[in-house]
């Protein structure tokens, strides 16, 4: 939790200088790499990789939320934010699915599910590069 909190502060500061899409893509790629490390690296190194996934995830939800609601009107924002909150239920579904993967294939192999999710998040971040770099003024 301390790593998550410290990473959240660092990410918030970095968002002053980098576009949210670029940050989201970078941290999603980092999370994918750390997840692969948790799958393939033995012992404490694999455990450290798993903990570092949390550091990468500290940026993800608030950034996805901000990107998704960026150009919506006030009325659209209410509905959009409600759908984003409801989408959190998907995390519960994926958790159950990962449990089934653990039972079928093993713990390490089950981590390919979150790795695939991080790839999708990176793609979402890539798709927002140009939009935010065009819409966001450079820092003073």
Secondary structure, 3 states (H helix, E strand, C coil): CHHHHHHHHHHHHHCCCCCHHHHHHHHHHHHHHHHHHHHHCCHHHHHHHHHHHHHHHHHHHHHHHHHHHCCCCHHHHHHHHHHHHHHCHHHHHHHHHHHHHHHHHCHHHHCHHHHHHHHHHHHHHHHHHHHHHHHCCCCC
